[in-house]
């Protein structure tokens, strides 16, 4: 089986361009073990609880794919997935799954952020297609590495920012390409996250371990800490060791529209400020392990082919948001209903806005006219899982196929997007940076940081570069 599967993947890579011209191809024509577009994709689910369960259901798509295995370090979290797919093999360690199940064609990765890159790289090196939840990675270096690996190993990839495949962002691109709002010079993006504990002290007590939880594998490449319910489940998002805070949770949804519509690349400058917490008068708490309760970040982007003027993009989280521009009536929401999350692009001729998943896009023209979304024909009949279904279809046709080229968030796009977002986190973590290797820097992170995107380096404050990548726990690496 292992030999047959290796031959099949090799055959897919070499003949993808020819294979896409067929809709139903007998196995004996294409070679032993090859999966033609008419057959099911063998998928393993890595992280079966929460978002992982919905990813499994969407990838399965009423039988479009076969859910062959489900892996989760906490089987209590994955109980619903086990019940939904009773024939799937159960695992706690993704490494054992990939070693034993050599017939896996593709995986979904829906684990905490710190494990994304290690799992994805392991699969890509084996020729396995990957769907990875947002943010793509935990740090900038990992995003760059996965982007290059997807091309090197000829892997069909997709990041789980599903709004990228929706009608809203297509509408916004159409409006902008028509010149409706002119060149954009300023963008505002905001979220109500975090909606989990942040800006808190690290726990010091040691509660009993949850029954059945494989904590060592959950920790993965991160620095070791003892189990605590402030880390698992869900609350890991607020700790730098595991999560990426409010930016990591929501920016891949919210910054995607301006990034895509305006054709942005690497930022050149970044500056952040963060909300402080106080346990005693006048002395702020120093909480290097926890993401801040709120933050404000500004990224500077150079002119692009689509938008020939520089752009300042301002991100705000913690429930803070921009004020109404004059063009938007006082009783109109900006962004989502209630204005809790949203995007505003300020152009020469007007303003373009949308909600979390590029939903309900609108244009407010300088003339006072309001333009709302036009009907756009959906490419498939299942828009609720279109982002997943497009990836499944591309996996069946292979790397370089037309379906692959049509993916909206493959790593060649999702990687640079993630890098830009995590640049914000680099600035946030540098803001209160006090020391490195015992040397006191007297809060020098409270400045504008200059970024060389091609070389992944801050050029005017070397200590900030410690956040470009992480140190990996022994036995774990890319």
N, C-alpha and C positions, 0 to 999 in steps of 0.2 A: 504494500500500500504506500509506503514512504517513497519508494522509487517511482511508482506510478504518479504520485502526487507531485513530486519534483519535476518529472517530465511534463506534466500538465501545465504547471506554472511557467516552465521554460517555453513551452509551445505557445501559451497565451502571449507572452512578452514578444515573441518573434513574429507572431502572425496576427496581432490585434487588428492591424489596419485591413487585412484581407477578411478577417472574420466578421467585421461589422457589416459587410454587404449581405449577410445571411440573417434571416429572422428565425428559421428553424433548421438546425444542422444536425444530422445524425452523429452520434458519438464515433461510429466506426469510420466516418469520413475524416473527422478532425483529429482522431487519435485517442488512444485509451486514456480515460480519466478526464478529458477536457469537458468543461462546463459551458455549453453553448447558451445563447441568450434565452432559449426556450426552457431551460432547466432552472432548478432552484440554486440559490447561492447558499453555501454552507457557512453560517455566521456564528461566531462565538461572542457572547456578551460579557465584557469585563466591567464589573460594577453593575449589579442587577437591581439595586434598590433605588427609589426616588426617580431621578431623571433617567437612570439606567433602565428602569422598567419601561418608561414611555419610549425610549430609544429602541428597545427590543420589539415592542409592539409595532412601532412605525416601520422598522426595517423588515419585520416579518410580513406586514401588509397583507393579511388574509392569505398567506401561503406563497407570496412572491419569493420569500427566502425561507430557508430552514434554520431554525434556531437550534444549533447542534450542541451548544454548551453554554452554561452560565457560571461565571466566576465572581464570587464576592467574599471578602474576608469575614463578613458578618452575615451568616445565612438567615438570621432573623430579618435583616433588611431586605433580603432577596426573596422572602417567602412568597410574595405575590407573583414574582417572575417564575419561580419554581412551579407554582400552581398553574399558571397560564401555559407553561411549556413543560409538561411532565416528562417528556421523552428526552429533554436536554440533559447532558451529563453535568454533574455538579462539581465545582472546584472552589478552593479557597485561594490557591496560589496560581496566578496567571502563567508563571513559568512552567509549572507542571502541566497545565492545560496545553500550552503550545508545544511542549516536548512530546506529549502523548498523542494528541489529536492532529496528525499530520494531514488530515483531509480538510482542514479549515481554509476557506477561501478569503474570509474577511472577518474583521472584528469591529465592535464598537467599544470605545473607551469612555466610561462615565464615572470615573473615580474622582476623589479629591485632586485638586490641581497638581500637587507635588508629584504625583505618580504618572501623569499623562505621558511625559516624554520617554521615560524608561520603558513603559509598556509598549508605546507606539514604535519606538526604535527596534525593540526586540521583535515585534511582528513584521516590520518592514524588511528587516534583514532576512526574514524567512520568505519574502515574496508575498506577504499577506496584505490585502487592501485594508485601509483603516478609516474609520469615522470617529473623530475625537470631539468630545464636548468642549465648549468654550470655557475659559480661554485655552487656546491650543496648548500652551505650556506655562510653567511656573516662572520662567525667566527668559530674558532676551536671547541668550546663547542657545538655549534649547529650541526656541522658535526658529532661529537661523539654521540650526543643525537639522531639524526635521524637514525644513523646506528643501534643503540640499539633498537629504536622503531620499525624499519622495521621487525626485528626478533621477537620482543615481540608481535606485532599485526599481524604477518604473512602476510605482505604486499609485493606485487610484485613491485619492484622499478627499476628505470633506470635514470641515469644522462645523460644530453644531450651533451655528447662529442662524436659525431657520428663517428669520426674516429676510435673509439674503436671497432666498428663492421666491419671495412673495411678490404680489402685484404692486405693493406700495413703492418699493425702491425702484422698480421698473418705471413707474409713473414719474418719480422724481428725476430719474435720469433723462427721461423723455423731455420733461419740462426744461431742465437745465440745458440739454443739448439744443433745444429750440431757441435758446437765448432769452427765456422768459424773465429771469431775474438778473441777467447780466453777470458780470464777474463778481465772485464772492470774496470778500476780504475779512470776514469775521464769522465765526461759528460758535454757538453755545450748546453744550450738551450737559444734561444733569440727570440725577437719579435720587430716589428716596432711600436707596441702600446706604449703609448697612441696616438690615432688619434682623440682625443677630448681634450678640455682644461684641463690641470693639472698644478700644481705648480702655482696656482693663488689665489688671495685674495678672501675671502668670499664677496658676494654682499651685499651692504647696502641699495640699493633702493628697492622699493616694487612695481613692475609692477602690472597691473590689472590681476586678475585671469583669466585663460582661461575659456571660456564658457563651462559649463558642466563638468568641472573637479572636482572630489571628492578628494580634496587635503588631507583631514584628513585621509582617507583610504589609499591614496598613501603613506603618511608618515608612517602609520602603527606603528611598534614597535620602530622606530628611534626617536631620539630627535627632538622636534618640531623646524622647521624653516619655515618662510613664503615662499610662492610660488615664484619661480624665474625661468626664462627660462634657467638659468645656471644649473638647476637641472632636469627639465623635458621639453621635452623628451630627452632621450639618454645621455645627459651630466652628469647624476647622477653617471656615472661610475667613474668619477674623484674625488668624495667626499667620505671620509671615513664614513660619516654618512649613506650613502646609498650603495656605490659601493665598489669594492675591487681592483680598479686600473688595471694596465696592467697585473699583475700576475693573478688576478681573471678572467680577460677576456680571456686570451690565454693559461695559463699554464695547464688547464685541458685538452686541446688538445695536447700541446707540451710536457709536462712532462709525459703524459700517456704512450707513447712508452717505455722510459727507465724504468719507474715505473713497467710496465707490463713485459717487456722483461727480466729485471734483478731481478724481484721478490723483490722489495724494500719494506721496512716497515717504521716505524717512524724514522725520522732523529734524531740524537743525538746532533748536533750542528748547529747553524745558525749564519751568519754574513752578514750584509748589509752595503752598502754605497749608498747615494742618491745624485742626482744632485741638486744644489742650484740655487736660483734666487736672484737677487740683484736689489733693487730700488735705492740704494745709495751706494757710494763707501765703500768697505770693510765690510759692515754690511749686512749679509744675511737676507732675509725675513724669518720670522717665520710663517709658514703656516700649523698649525696642522690640519686644517679642510680639506685641499686639498692633494690628492696624489701627489707625487713628479713628476717633468717632466721626470726624468729618474732614474733608480736604477740598482744596481748590488748586487746580493745575492748569497751566497754560502751555500749549505746544505751538511752536512756530514752524510752519511748513513753507518751503519755497514755492514759487510759481510752478505750475504743472502744465502739461500739454493742453489739458482741458480747461484750466483756470489760470490765465497768464498773469496773475497777481499773487503776491505772498498772502498767507492766511494765518490768522491767530485763532486757535481753537481752545476754548476755555471749558474745562470740565469741573463740575461741582457735585459733591455728594453729601450725604448726611442729612438730607432733607432740605438743603439750601438750593435755591434755583435762581436763574436770572429773572429780572423784572420784565414786564411787558414792553416790547418795542412799541413806539408810537403808532406804527401801522396796524398793530393787532388791537382790536377793540377791547375795552376794559372787561367786558363780560364774557370774552372768549377764553377757553382753556388754551394754554400753550403746551403742546405735546399731548400726552395722554389725558384722558378725562381726570379732572382734578389737578392736572399739571404736575403729577408726581414724577414722571420721567419724560424726557423729550429732547428734541433737536430743533435748533433755529439756525438757518443759514441766511446771513445778511448780504444781499446783493445790491448792485447799483440800481436796479429797476424794481426791486421788491424783496420780499422775505419768503422763504420756503420753510415749512415746519412739518414735523411728523411725530408719532409716538414711538413706543419701545421697539417694535418690529417693523419700523417704517410704515406703521398703520396710520390711516386717516391723513395722508399728506395734503397740505394746503399751500396755496400761494396767495400772499397779500401784496398786490401791486401798488406802486407809488400812487397810481391814479385812484386808489380806494377800492378797486375791484377785488373780489374774493373768488378764487378758482379752486374747486375741489376735484377729487379724483374722478377720472373717466373710467368706464368699464374696460378692463383689460382681459382678454381671453386667456384662460389658464392653459398651460402646456399639457397638463395631465388632468385626469378626472378625480384625483384624490388630493386636493390642495392642502389638506390638513397634514399629510405626511409627504408632501412633494419634495422637500429638502432631502429626506431619507431615500425616497423612491428614486430620485434622480441618481443618487450615489449607487444604489443597488444596480440600476440599469447600466451605469457606467462600468461598474465592476465586471458585469457579465460581458460587456463589449471589450473591455481591456484598456490599458494605458495607451493614450494617444488617439483613442477612438473619438468619434464625433460627440458621443454622450459625455465622454470624459472632458472634452474641451468646453462643453456647455455647463459644467458644474460651476456654481456660483461662489463656493468657498473652499476650493481645493487649496492645498498648502502654498502654492505659488502666490495666491492672494491672501489667504488667512495668516500665513507666516509674517509678512511685512505688517499687516494690520495688527497682529498680536504684539509684534516688537514695538510699534508706536505706542500702544496702550501700556505696555509694561515699562516703557520709558517714563511714563507718568509715575509709576510705582517706584522707580529708581529715584526720582526727585523727591517723592514723599518720604522715602526711607532715609534720604540724605538730609532732609530738613533739620532733624534733631540729632544728626550724627555727632557723637561726642568724642569718640576715640576709636582708634584702630591700632592693635598691637601695643596698647598702653599709651599711645601718644594722644594728647588732648588737642582737639581741633577748635575748641571754643565755638561750637555751633556754626562752622563755616558752610554747612550745607544750605544755609538760608541765603542763597544767591541764585542767579540764573546760571544754568548749566549748559554748556556748549557740547553738542553731540556730533560725532563723526559716525554717521550711520553705516557706511560701508565697512569700516573697521571696528565697529561696535565699541567705541571708547569715548568717555567724557574727556575733553581736551583741556579743561581749565580747573579741574578739581579731582585729582587722581583717586582719593579715597572713595568717591562715589562709584568707581568702577567695580568695587567688590560686589555690587548688586547686579552686575551684568549676568553673572552666573552664580551657581551655588557650589558649595563643597558637598560631595556625595558621601554618604555613609559607606563604610567599608563593605564591599561585596555588591554594591549597587552603582551602576554607572550607565552612561549611554553606550 
